[in-house]
Structures are given as C-alpha cells and as structure tokens.
Amino acid sequence: MNISAVLLAGGESRRMGEDKTTMLFNGRPLWRTQLETLRSMHLREIFVSARSDPSWRPDDVTFAADDSPSCGPLSGLVATMRHLRTEHLLALAIDIPFMTADYLRMLMAQIKPECGIVPFIGERAEPLAAIYPRSIDVDLAAAIARSEFSLQTLVRQLIASGKLRAVAVSEENEMLFRNLNEPADLGAVPQ
C-alpha cells in the first residue's frame, strides 16, 4: 500500500510527570510497542515526530522535527507531511498502546484517493489514530497560520470539504483508543 505512518511523540507528558515514550507498558517502552504495531503493517515508510530526535529512534525510522513553538499534534502532522512520499499518512499517538494493527488495517481498507478516514467515538473525533491524505498539507499549514491548533475543529472542516470521512467506532473497539495521560491510567490498565 502507498501509505506511510507517523508515531506522534512530541508531547511534554506534563500530566504523566515523566516521558511517556520510554515508560514501560506490559514490560516494554511505549515507543517500542507502538513501532512494533506500525512495523507489522508493512507500511512504505515510518516517521517519528517529536521536538528533538529521540535517542531511542531506530535507524529505519525517519525523524520529522516538530516546528517550534509546538502546536501539539498538529505540529507533528505538518512536519511529517513535508517528508511524505506516499499518498496517505497514518497517524498514531505514542500514548494509545491498546491500538491494534488489525484495526488500523481496517481503516486503511476504507481510504480513497485524496480522502482519508478518521474514527469517531460518539461526537468526538479520534484524530491521533487516523489516516490523512497528503493533499491536506495546505489545510494543516493554514490552520497553524491562523493559530487554530484544535484537531477536533480541523477534522470537522476536512470532513465538510470531503478530504476526510468519519467512521464510527463500535462499542467493542472503543477501548483501543484509551490513552495513558496520568500515572493512575497505568494502574488501571487491564492485564
């Protein structure tokens, strides 16, 4: 498939109190868990987007530096789009380790030329486990230029313009989108 992926790892982890990327999840660092998920999908290329090149980044993963000042995940998407050689970009956040390759493949099967796909749980978009068409690079840059950093707002605009399509997340798949933001989230992880 003509799809690349980016592991979004540029957050400051303020609520967690330590760097999420290197925290252990089921005995492995979060970055390793997420990269293994992406690698199992045999994507064309894999990027990691962060504020600085992480020491843990494997040689086969390309670094895409977030612009300063950071505008949250939007910065990571913009930075990666500059390097993209494929028609679509799968975005995956570092802190949603329950996501599976099977679910992401299901999303990939639903994309169309010039149109990506974003999951929704109820009325809320899940833009950090979504697939974006390369053609939205101008929309991303325009949002940053307007200082509009909300991916929720941007996703709705892209759906209205036909560049993204919404897909409802089934109740049984909602747990795939559970993220780890605070230390208590780690204690509540089902084994």
C-alpha atoms as one frame of an Amber mdcrd trajectory, in Angstrom:
protein
   0.000   0.000   0.000   1.075   3.520  -0.695   0.814   4.592   2.933   3.329
   5.934   5.432   2.917   6.295   9.172   3.989   8.727  11.840   4.372   7.959
  15.504   3.426  11.206  17.245   5.777  11.508  20.216   6.206  15.251  20.697
   4.104  15.794  23.804   5.559  17.143  27.019   3.958  14.461  29.250   3.151
  17.088  31.904   0.224  15.182  33.412   2.177  11.920  33.447   5.164  13.523
  35.159   7.704  11.583  33.075   8.472  10.995  29.419   5.709   8.744  28.085
   7.795   7.440  25.215  10.123   5.479  27.480   7.565   4.425  30.101   7.047
   0.698  30.375   3.784  -0.766  29.151   3.453  -4.526  29.567   7.197  -4.646
  30.222   8.232  -2.676  27.110   8.736   1.036  26.430   5.699   2.670  24.817
   7.743   3.658  21.767   8.656   0.024  21.106   5.039  -1.134  21.495   3.793
   1.448  19.012   6.580   0.927  16.474   6.024  -2.832  16.532   2.351  -2.226
  15.724   3.293   0.013  12.787   6.059  -2.275  11.532   3.699  -5.255  11.477
   1.640  -3.404   8.880   4.437  -3.303   6.273   3.996   0.392   5.536   6.104
   2.172   2.948   7.897   4.361   5.495   7.650   5.161   9.192   8.377   8.509
  10.813   8.589   9.648  14.394   7.619  13.222  15.080   8.956  14.897  18.216
  10.524  18.135  19.400  14.010  16.636  19.146  15.392  13.449  17.630  14.754
  10.759  20.270  17.742   8.690  21.380  15.583   5.549  21.085  14.705   6.117
  17.397  15.747   3.097  15.320  17.749   3.744  12.145  14.918   2.590   9.875
  12.542   5.245  11.269  12.840   8.786   9.885  12.794  11.746  12.255  10.418
  14.640  11.456  11.151  17.596  13.747   8.163  19.483  15.131   8.319  23.182
  14.401   8.966  25.458  17.341   6.906  26.554  19.109   4.993  23.311  19.166
   1.298  23.390  18.288   0.575  19.939  19.686  -0.075  17.001  17.349  -0.766
  19.427  14.510   2.966  20.259  14.510   3.811  16.594  14.092   1.445  16.173
  11.169   2.789  19.279   9.421   6.406  18.230   9.980   5.788  14.749   8.623
   3.833  15.922   5.573   6.984  17.788   4.461   8.811  14.464   4.100   5.935
  12.328   2.853   6.421  10.388  -0.396   3.156   8.465  -0.241  -0.453   9.492
  -0.826  -1.674   8.866   2.731  -0.286   9.211   6.253  -1.420   7.050   9.143
  -1.027   8.952  12.416  -0.635   7.063  15.680  -0.075   8.691  19.073   2.556
   7.286  21.399   0.084   7.072  24.291  -2.642   4.816  22.854  -0.939   1.434
  23.197  -4.141  -0.592  23.002  -4.490   0.184  19.284  -4.037  -2.850  17.072
  -2.634  -3.343  13.612  -5.844  -5.151  12.663  -7.947  -2.108  13.477  -5.572
   0.198  11.596  -5.678  -2.157   8.599  -9.471  -1.938   8.678  -9.147   1.845
   8.450  -6.638   1.534   5.622  -9.073  -0.595   3.643 -11.570   2.277   3.674
  -9.452   5.142   2.359  -9.887   6.553  -1.128  -7.667   8.722  -3.321  -7.460
  12.227  -1.858  -9.653  11.185   1.082  -8.582   9.866   4.468 -10.527   8.455
   7.366 -10.945   9.428  10.990 -12.640   7.334  13.682 -15.323   8.876  15.885
 -16.475   7.781  19.328 -19.849   9.419  19.618 -19.382  13.039  18.574 -15.645
  13.104  19.306 -13.063  12.548  16.585 -10.062  10.341  17.296  -7.512  12.172
  15.103  -4.465  10.516  16.683  -5.287   7.125  15.169  -6.441   8.273  11.749
  -5.328   8.301   8.115  -4.817  11.609   6.313  -4.422  12.267   2.589  -1.255
  14.032   1.553  -3.334  16.788  -0.028  -4.283  18.255   3.373  -0.793  19.664
   3.872  -2.114  23.090   2.853  -5.028  22.802   5.289  -2.643  21.924   8.126
  -0.339  24.836   7.339  -3.308  27.219   7.090  -4.611  26.106  10.498  -1.228
  26.832  12.073  -1.037  30.212  10.328  -4.445  31.071  11.853  -3.305  29.782
  15.286  -6.118  27.220  15.204  -4.493  24.184  16.796  -7.571  22.085  17.592
  -7.561  18.848  15.625 -11.242  18.404  16.513 -12.099  21.593  14.632  -9.767
  20.840  11.745 -11.112  17.301  11.331 -14.659  18.627  11.041 -13.540  21.130
   8.388 -11.768  18.368   6.444 -14.855  16.152   6.617 -17.013  19.033   5.337
 -14.601  19.566   2.424 -14.593  15.855   1.517 -10.919  15.307   2.393 -11.738
  13.069   5.358 -14.512  10.609   6.035 -15.792   9.795   9.509 -16.197   6.202
  10.650 -17.990   5.275  13.858 -16.050   3.210  16.377 -18.020   0.235  17.630
 -18.519  -0.062  21.369 -16.282  -3.138  21.463 -13.430  -1.189  19.819 -13.642
   1.942  21.967 -11.003   0.606  24.382  -8.444   0.625  21.536  -8.435   4.424
  21.787  -7.805   4.563  25.522  -4.800   6.747  26.182  -2.328   6.933  29.016
  -2.103  10.503  30.293  -1.661  10.251  34.056   0.061   7.786  36.409  -3.361
   6.490  37.526  -4.031   5.423  33.918  -1.178   2.939  34.182  -2.607   1.430
  37.349  -5.965   0.921  35.639  -4.505  -0.942  32.653  -6.273  -4.276  32.189
  -3.877  -7.221  32.136
